[in-house]
């Protein structure tokens, strides 16, 4: 998805300074696309570039006289992001600069800050060239105090985050020697209802003292493969329990069969009956780890899996505020998506009318424009109908919507589409003032440009990989 951020300068820019500003920005490496396209048109019309800027000036003067600013702004594209500058219409009093980027863009905040500095320098240069001694020139060369464009979403995120303080600290702890990648793999494994059910039954068996009940391969289908996946993600650990054959009393547990071999080689004997340990009963057991217990408690794993999906989409953790899961396996996450408050309601199990009522409460509290319901079970028809009717009443043309995701298999694609729609709306809202100058929808054009660019890059990587493989094959021959 694409993200957009902008800064307000708090000042306006005279029409006579706008084209010189674009020229100064081009000298600093920012090529204005709209102006370049116009100059190319003038060059083609004149069969050369000798008088193209003179023609541009004449048309600009005519347009300004008719009340339509010739230069409303422009955009500047690079490999992995795009900048824009908005001067606005005739009555505009605020200069705006911004950046459009995606999840692969490196340090977008630093790039925006650098662009704002270049805009300041370009404004200073344009003011000097136009005559800094004039009142207008002096005003335009004043220092710009850039202000972040704050919106409802950011304010709501901060309030939500303060109320949910400590949620991040309450996330399931990683086992010793494990990494964040291990936790991400655990979240993915727990999407499987069979894996969750097995872990839950295993925990219940340990609590009831039936430790060997689910350790045999006949307990569940594909037992060995499932246990290997769970152990690899740090959700279960294998142990060996040694019991007295005479009275069945548990003697001790060991972390592996290798440890058992060491004990039996020492000629140790049973403390109950005196029989050699090598002759006592040894059973391989499975024990759920502390990580598994914390993830399964109240459906906390689902909140973690949602966080990993949002990471994949490109929504940073700093733009979200979660609330801890309830005893019913339900949680809420508020996200700032391009300035729009997004409320995610996640439920481990069926989503009923009662859950829909709590979603109403969360939506009313956060003023979220979008509500996304994610449930591992079935979303009841009555709950769907009530949430949709609620969104319809609140919408009144403001773009409110509710999205239902039933089952985690569809969650990545469904959430990506929902976020993409908001991203497109934000681009259109922020850049619509450039549409008249460009002759097309600039927001859509930028979104399409990123898609084509990323696909082109993927094809180039594929071609390079294929060429490398072919070269290796030839060397072997």
C-alpha positions in Angstrom: 0.0 0.0 0.0 1.0 3.6 -0.3 1.4 6.1 2.5 1.2 9.9 2.3 2.5 12.5 4.7 2.7 16.3 4.3 3.8 19.5 6.1 2.2 22.9 6.1 4.3 26.0 5.8 1.8 28.5 7.1 2.5 30.9 4.3 1.3 31.5 0.8 3.4 31.9 -2.3 2.8 34.7 -4.9 1.9 33.4 -8.4 5.0 35.2 -9.8 7.3 33.1 -7.6 5.9 29.7 -8.3 7.6 28.9 -11.6 10.9 30.3 -10.4 10.5 28.0 -7.3 10.0 25.0 -9.5 13.1 25.9 -11.5 15.1 26.3 -8.3 13.9 22.9 -7.1 14.9 21.3 -10.4 18.4 22.7 -9.9 18.4 20.8 -6.6 17.6 17.5 -8.3 13.8 17.6 -8.1 12.3 17.5 -11.6 8.7 18.9 -11.7 6.7 16.5 -13.8 3.8 18.7 -14.7 5.9 21.7 -15.7 8.2 19.4 -17.7 5.3 18.0 -19.6 4.0 21.5 -20.4 7.4 22.6 -21.6 7.6 19.6 -23.8 4.3 20.5 -25.3 5.5 24.1 -25.9 8.7 22.8 -27.5 6.7 20.6 -29.8 4.4 23.5 -30.7 7.4 25.7 -31.5 9.4 23.0 -33.2 12.2 23.8 -30.7 12.9 25.0 -27.2 14.3 28.4 -28.0 11.1 30.3 -27.1 9.3 27.7 -25.0 9.7 29.5 -21.7 8.5 32.7 -23.3 5.4 30.9 -24.4 5.0 29.5 -21.0 5.1 33.0 -19.4 2.4 34.3 -21.8 0.1 31.4 -21.1 0.7 31.7 -17.3 -0.1 35.4 -17.4 -3.3 34.8 -19.3 -4.4 32.0 -16.9 -3.7 34.1 -13.9 -5.7 37.0 -15.3 -8.7 34.7 -15.8 -8.6 33.7 -12.1 -7.2 30.2 -12.6 -3.6 29.9 -11.2 -1.3 28.5 -13.9 0.8 26.8 -11.3 -1.1 25.0 -8.5 1.8 22.7 -7.6 3.8 19.9 -9.0 5.1 16.4 -8.3 8.6 14.9 -8.3 9.2 11.2 -8.7 12.3 9.1 -7.8 12.8 5.3 -7.8 11.1 4.4 -4.5 9.0 7.5 -3.6 7.4 10.7 -4.9 7.4 14.3 -3.5 4.7 16.9 -4.2 4.3 20.6 -3.5 0.9 22.3 -3.4 0.5 26.1 -3.8 -3.3 25.8 -4.0 -5.8 28.1 -5.8 -6.0 31.8 -6.0 -7.2 32.1 -2.4 -4.7 29.6 -0.9 -2.7 30.9 2.0 -0.7 27.7 2.9 2.2 26.1 1.0 2.2 22.4 1.4 4.9 19.8 0.8 4.7 16.1 1.1 5.9 12.6 0.2 4.1 9.5 -1.2 5.9 6.2 -0.4 5.3 2.5 0.2 6.6 0.0 2.8 9.8 -0.5 0.8 10.9 3.1 0.9 13.9 3.7 3.1 13.6 6.5 5.8 10.6 8.4 4.4 10.6 10.9 7.3 14.2 11.9 6.6 13.4 12.2 2.9 10.5 14.5 3.6 12.6 16.7 5.9 15.3 17.0 3.2 12.6 17.9 0.7 11.2 20.6 2.9 14.7 22.1 3.3 15.0 22.2 -0.5 11.6 23.9 -0.8 12.9 26.6 1.7 16.1 27.1 -0.3 14.1 27.2 -3.6 11.7 29.9 -2.2 14.7 31.9 -1.0 16.3 31.7 -4.4 13.1 32.6 -6.3 12.6 35.6 -3.9 16.1 36.9 -4.5 15.8 36.6 -8.3 12.4 38.4 -8.4 13.7 41.3 -6.3 14.2 40.7 -2.6 13.8 44.4 -1.9 10.1 44.4 -2.6 7.6 43.7 0.2 6.5 40.5 -1.5 10.1 39.3 -1.9 10.9 40.0 1.7 7.8 38.1 3.0 8.5 35.1 0.8 12.1 34.8 1.9 11.2 34.5 5.6 12.0 31.3 7.4 9.4 28.6 7.0 8.1 26.9 10.1 6.9 23.5 8.8 4.0 22.0 10.8 2.9 18.4 10.5 -0.6 18.0 9.3 -2.3 16.4 12.3 -5.6 14.7 11.9 -8.2 12.9 13.9 -6.6 9.5 13.4 -3.3 10.5 15.0 -5.0 12.1 18.0 -7.2 9.1 18.5 -4.2 6.7 18.3 -2.5 8.6 21.0 -5.6 8.5 23.3 -6.1 4.8 22.5 -2.4 4.1 23.2 -2.4 5.9 26.5 -5.5 3.9 27.7 -3.9 0.6 26.5 -0.5 1.4 28.1 1.4 -1.8 28.9 -0.1 -3.9 26.1 3.2 -4.2 24.3 4.9 -5.2 27.5 2.2 -7.9 28.0 2.9 -9.5 24.7 4.0 -13.2 25.0 7.6 -13.4 26.0 10.0 -15.1 23.7 11.7 -18.3 24.9 15.4 -18.2 25.6 17.4 -18.1 22.4 14.4 -17.4 20.2 13.9 -14.5 17.9 11.0 -12.3 16.8 10.9 -14.5 13.7 10.2 -17.5 15.9 7.1 -15.7 17.4 6.0 -14.8 13.9 6.2 -18.5 12.9 4.2 -19.4 16.0 1.5 -16.9 15.1 1.2 -18.5 11.6 1.1 -22.1 13.0 -1.7 -21.1 15.4 -3.8 -20.0 12.5 -4.4 -23.8 12.1 -7.4 -24.7 14.3 -6.1 -28.2 14.6 -2.8 -27.0 16.0 -4.6 -24.7 18.5 -6.9 -27.6 19.5 -4.0 -29.9 20.0 -2.2 -27.4 22.2 -5.3 -26.7 24.3 -5.9 -30.4 24.9 -2.3 -30.9 25.7 -2.5 -28.1 28.3 -5.6 -29.5 29.8 -4.1 -33.0 30.0 -1.1 -31.6 31.9 -3.4 -29.7 34.3 -5.3 -32.9 35.0 -2.2 -35.0 35.4 -2.9 -36.9 32.2 0.6 -36.1 30.8 1.0 -39.0 28.5 -2.5 -38.8 26.9 -1.6 -36.8 23.8 2.0 -37.9 23.4 1.3 -40.9 21.3 1.2 -40.8 17.5 -2.4 -42.0 17.5 -3.7 -38.9 19.3 -4.1 -36.7 16.2 -3.7 -37.2 12.5 -0.1 -36.4 11.2 1.0 -36.2 14.8 4.7 -36.3 14.1 4.6 -33.5 11.5 2.5 -31.3 13.8 4.7 -31.9 16.8 7.8 -31.0 14.7 6.2 -27.8 13.6 5.1 -26.8 17.1 8.5 -27.7 18.6 10.3 -25.7 15.9 8.3 -22.7 16.8 9.0 -23.0 20.5 5.4 -23.9 21.4 6.1 -27.4 22.8 9.1 -29.2 24.2 9.8 -32.9 24.3 10.6 -34.6 27.6 11.2 -38.1 28.8 9.4 -39.2 32.0 10.7 -42.2 33.9 8.2 -44.0 36.2 8.4 -47.0 38.5 7.1 -50.1 36.9 6.0 -51.5 40.2 3.7 -48.7 41.5 3.6 -46.3 38.5 5.0 -43.4 40.6 6.7 -40.8 38.5 10.4 -40.6 39.4 11.8 -37.7 37.3 11.7 -36.1 33.9 14.6 -35.5 31.5 14.9 -33.1 28.6 15.8 -35.8 26.0 16.6 -39.4 25.3 20.3 -38.5 25.3 20.0 -37.4 28.9 18.2 -40.7 29.7 21.1 -42.6 28.2 23.5 -40.8 30.5 21.4 -41.6 33.6 21.0 -45.3 32.7 24.7 -45.6 32.0 25.4 -44.5 35.5 23.8 -47.7 37.0 21.3 -45.5 38.9 18.4 -47.4 40.6 14.7 -46.6 41.4 14.2 -44.9 44.7 10.9 -46.8 45.1 11.7 -50.4 44.3 15.5 -50.5 43.8 15.3 -51.7 40.2 17.8 -50.3 37.8 16.6 -47.2 36.0 17.4 -48.8 32.6 14.6 -51.3 33.5 12.0 -48.8 34.5 9.3 -47.4 32.2 10.3 -44.4 30.1 7.8 -42.4 28.1 8.3 -39.5 25.7 6.1 -36.6 26.7 5.1 -33.3 25.1 4.9 -30.2 27.3 3.4 -26.8 26.1 5.9 -24.0 26.7 5.2 -20.7 28.5 5.0 -19.0 25.1 2.2 -21.4 24.0 0.3 -20.8 27.2 0.5 -17.0 27.0 -0.5 -17.0 23.3 -3.5 -19.3 23.8 -4.7 -17.4 26.9 -7.8 -15.4 26.0 -6.9 -15.6 22.3 -3.8 -13.4 22.6 -2.2 -15.2 19.7 -4.9 -13.7 17.4 -3.8 -10.1 18.3 -0.2 -11.0 17.5 -1.2 -12.6 14.2 -3.1 -9.4 13.3 0.0 -7.4 14.1 2.1 -9.5 11.8 -0.4 -9.2 9.0 -0.4 -5.4 9.4 3.4 -5.5 9.2 3.2 -7.4 5.9 0.8 -4.8 4.6 3.2 -2.0 5.6 1.4 -0.4 8.6 4.1 0.3 11.2 3.6 -0.6 14.8 3.9 3.0 15.7 0.7 3.7 13.8 -1.4 1.2 15.8 -2.7 1.0 19.4 -3.9 -2.4 20.6 -6.1 -3.2 23.6 -5.5 -6.5 25.4 -7.7 -9.4 24.7 -10.7 -10.0 26.9 -11.6 -13.3 28.6 -13.8 -14.1 25.6 -10.9 -14.0 23.2 -11.8 -10.6 21.7 -9.5 -7.6 21.1 -9.5 -4.2 19.4 -6.7 -2.4 17.5 -6.9 1.2 16.3 -4.7 2.0 13.4 -3.8 5.3 11.6 -4.0 4.5 7.9 -3.2 7.6 5.8 -4.9 9.8 8.4 -8.0 7.6 8.7 -8.8 5.9 12.0 -9.2 2.1 11.3 -10.7 0.0 14.1 -9.9 -3.7 13.9 -12.1 -6.0 16.0 -10.6 -9.5 16.3 -12.4 -12.5 17.8 -11.1 -16.0 18.4 -14.4 -17.9 17.7 -17.8 -17.0 16.4 -18.8 -13.3 16.1 -22.3 -12.7 17.5 -24.7 -9.8 18.0 -23.2 -9.3 21.5 -19.8 -8.8 19.9 -21.3 -6.5 17.4 -22.6 -4.3 20.2 -19.1 -4.0 21.6 -17.8 -3.1 18.2 -20.4 -0.3 18.1 -19.0 1.0 21.4 -15.5 0.9 20.2 -16.4 2.7 16.9 -18.3 5.4 18.8 -15.4 5.9 21.2 -12.7 6.1 18.5 -14.8 7.8 15.8 -13.3 5.2 13.4 -14.4 5.7 9.8 -13.7 2.0 9.0 -14.5 -1.0 11.1 -12.9 -4.4 10.2 -14.2 -7.5 11.9 -11.8 -10.5 11.9 -13.1 -13.8 13.3 -11.7 -17.3 13.3 -15.2 -18.7 13.5 -18.5 -17.8 11.8 -19.8 -14.2 11.7 -23.5 -14.5 12.4 -25.8 -13.0 9.8 -27.6 -10.8 12.5 -24.2 -9.4 13.5 -23.4 -8.6 9.9 -26.7 -6.9 9.3 -26.5 -4.7 12.4 -23.0 -3.5 11.7 -23.8 -2.7 8.1 -26.9 -0.8 9.0 -25.0 1.1 11.7 -22.3 2.0 9.1 -25.0 3.1 6.6 -26.7 5.4 9.1 -23.4 7.0 10.1 -22.0 7.3 6.6 -24.1 10.0 4.9 -21.5 10.2 2.1 -18.5 10.3 4.5 -17.0 7.0 3.3 -17.8 4.9 6.4 -17.6 1.2 5.8 -17.5 -2.1 7.6 -15.4 -5.1 6.4 -16.0 -8.7 7.5 -13.2 -11.3 7.4 -14.2 -14.8 8.2 -11.2 -17.1 8.8 -7.6 -16.1 8.9 -6.8 -17.6 5.5 -8.5 -14.7 3.8 -7.3 -12.0 6.2 -4.1 -10.9 4.5 -5.7 -10.3 1.1 -9.0 -8.8 2.5 -7.2 -6.4 4.9 -4.8 -5.4 2.1 -7.7 -4.5 -0.2 -9.5 -2.5 2.6 -6.3 -0.6 3.4 -5.6 0.0 -0.3 -9.0 1.7 -0.7 -8.3 4.1 2.1 -4.9 4.8 0.7 -6.4 5.6 -2.7 -8.9 7.9 -1.1 -6.2 9.7 0.8 -4.1 10.2 -2.3 -7.1 11.6 -4.2 -8.0 14.0 -1.3 -4.4 15.2 -0.8 -3.5 15.7 -4.5 -6.8 16.6 -6.2 -5.6 20.2 -6.7 -3.0 18.9 -9.2 -5.6 17.1 -11.3 -6.6 20.2 -13.4 -3.0 21.0 -14.2 -2.0 17.4 -15.1 -5.2 16.6 -17.0 -5.8 13.4 -15.1 -6.3 11.9 -11.6 -2.8 12.4 -10.1 -3.5 10.2 -7.0 -4.5 7.3 -9.2 -1.6 7.9 -11.6 0.9 7.8 -8.7 -0.6 4.6 -7.3 -0.5 3.0 -10.8 3.1 4.2 -11.2 4.2 2.4 -8.0 2.5 -0.8 -9.1 4.2 -0.7 -12.5 7.5 0.2 -11.0 7.5 -2.6 -8.4 6.4 -5.1 -11.0 9.2 -4.0 -13.3 11.7 -4.3 -10.5 10.4 -7.8 -9.7 10.8 -8.8 -13.4 14.3 -7.4 -13.5 15.2 -9.4 -10.4 13.7 -12.6 -11.9 15.7 -12.0 -15.1 18.9 -11.5 -13.2 18.3 -14.6 -11.2 17.6 -16.6 -14.3 20.7 -15.3 -16.0 22.8 -16.2 -12.9 21.4 -19.7 -12.9 22.1 -20.1 -16.6 25.7 -18.9 -16.1 26.2 -21.4 -13.3 24.9 -24.2 -15.5 27.2 -23.2 -18.3 30.2 -23.2 -16.0 29.3 -26.7 -14.9 29.2 -27.8 -18.5 
